Amino acid sequence: MDGPAASALHQMTGPFYLLDKEVAEGHRGEVSSSWGQEVSPPGHEWLAVGDNSVLFQVWPKKTSYVRLDLWGGPPVPDEPWELTWDGRLFLPSGLVVLVEFEEAELDDCAPFDLRARDAHWRTRVHAKFGKYDHGPEVAADTYDVDFYRVQLWPG
C-alpha cells in the first residue's frame, strides 16, 4: 500500500485526547476506560498513553494540527520527525475522536472511522514542535504550531 486508506486533518488548541468515541461518550459497556489514567512512556513526556486513549500534553492555548491516517498494514517509512512513539490501543467502537482537554467535549468534526469494531490497533504518533514546514494542508502563513501525525493499522 502506497498511502493511507483514509486521512483527516484537525486543528486543536491546548492539551487534547485521542480516544475511542464510545469511551468518550461514556458508553463503555464491558470495556474499561483509560481516559484520565494515561501514563507517559519513559522518554515520551510529550504524551501519555492508556489502553484506549492518548493525551497530547500541549501547552495551554497552543495550536496543534493533527493528521489521522488509517493504514491497512504497517505504514511506509515517513519523513523524519522530531519524536515518535509506537504502541497499541484497543478501540472498541472503531471510531476515533479528538477531545480538547479544557473543553472536555467531542471535537466538532466527524469521528474518524477505522472500519472495524472491538479491535487492537498498532499506533504510531509522530511529533514536530513549533515548526513552519507543515506542507500543503495547512495555510502558508501558519507559524509556531505543533504538528502530530497519528498512524493506525490493524494489529
ABEGO torsion letter per residue (X at the ends): XABBABBBBBBBBEBBBBBBAAAAAGBAEABBBABGABBBBBGBAABBBBAABBBBBBBBGBBBBBBBBBBABBBBBBBBBABBBBBBBBBAAGBBBBBBAAAGBBBABBBBBAGBBGBBBBBBBBBBBGBABAEAABBAABBGBBBBBBBBBBX
